[in-house]
């Protein structure tokens, strides 16, 4: 048995400690939140320490941090399962109570079970979820290409219609900020496509001027995207990262406990 | 005139929908063949891939779903064609849960059929889908097989010559992520920033503005922004390689260059609608003030 320090520590922190926590929680409800907080504390600290402390047990190939990364994939798989359970229980409740829109819940659950069922069948039978050796589609693949793919494409394509309608009704130069946005938007829309060449196509004499103007609009678009947009995006990304970092610190230190799903005072 | 603009402001939106429908469908049925100009972000992506040598290895990740396939498929196809032509080896994966794997299978089957000499497991390999994208990407820096022990068909990676000597993502010469949403960003933060692997991204036009920040900071080698980026890439490929000039000139299938016709007309229609809406808004402002 390989009793490396990192491995043993992980087992203690993330297996024995939670088991002890569950046992204690059954006997003393006041302790229910304490052990999960400790688990979160160590799960948050180990990857951070591994970035700064080059010790084998921490950041080596089979160290604690890479192992936690692998566990994260497994936990993500369970999160998927949790999501399915949640969808099924919510849908079932909606149907049984005949809540508003309950027939849609039937459609949702039917889609979930049909698609999931074909996927599981493909895995169990060994036929997979793609094409069979004779070139025909598996049931999963057939539903995907005949139902799921067109539905997804349709939903996204509808955006073009609503965006055009919204732009016509709401994109107004009401004040200075809106006017700047309108002008920048118009330049980018014009500069991203050969619109001027298209408009000048019935008039060959205008073609060289249209091409030159189009190139100018293209350069203006690149400048807008690179400089003002790039600067604003950098600010947003840095701000979001700082926010995520501070939230992570709150979770690690046990200040933020909303994820535990406990009531007040627990 | 005032009455006309009043009526214009109250226009039934179904007329706008009809206009949008016609402006997209007519150029698809009757292609216009408008010129495409290239941008620096696409050119730098193209030049980086052109500079790769035969035998180099790249990672192509399908991080999008059917909703954005008309924008993203042409990018993935063009990149795969270029790699197979240049004998650059390709590792394919999918991290998008809603159909990323199916699109990967579809595109790989379509493009590799055009290159009968390309051998599965030697010139390219499909690792399939893995849940938990960001966490998986972190493990790629330690050991690819810890997250992808087998290919999409369940065969161990050690069986394939393409994976011989490839242990981590640090040994990959380039990651090309065709992405919608957050997954493209994770390739930058989890793979490029931590393991140094160069990354090129092919996002949808909607998410492209975000990536200019990463381009400016040098964390991205290049970017193919939306269908326009894909059309630029097709143009660069056709300009460089005679076989692609022939292919993109003759193919009856959908290409980004063909899609740009519809997008150009639609942009013109939307700009016209915005102009008319504002004109009507300002010309009828007096009436509204009087009415109030």
Interface residues (C-beta under 8 A of the other chain):
Chain A: X61 X66 X69 X70 X72 X73 X75 X76 X77 X80 X128 X129 X130 X131 X141 X144 X145 X148 X149 X150 X152 X153 X155 X156 X160 X161 X163 X164 X165 X167 X168 X169 X171 X172 X173 X182 X186 X189 X190 X192 X193 X194 X195 X197 X198 X199 X201 X211 X214 X215 X218 X222 X225 X226 X229 X230 X233 X234 X236 X237
Chain B: X11 X13 X16 X17 X19 X20 X21 X24 X32 X34 X35 X36 X37 X39 X40 X65 X66 X67 X68 X69 X70 X98 X99 X101 X102 X105 X130 X131 X132 X135 X136 X138 X139 X142 X143 X146 X147 X152 X153 X205 X208 X209 X210 X211 X212 X213 X215 X216 X217 X228 X260 X263 X264 X265 X266 X267 X268 X269 X270 X271 X273 X274 X276 X277 X278 X281
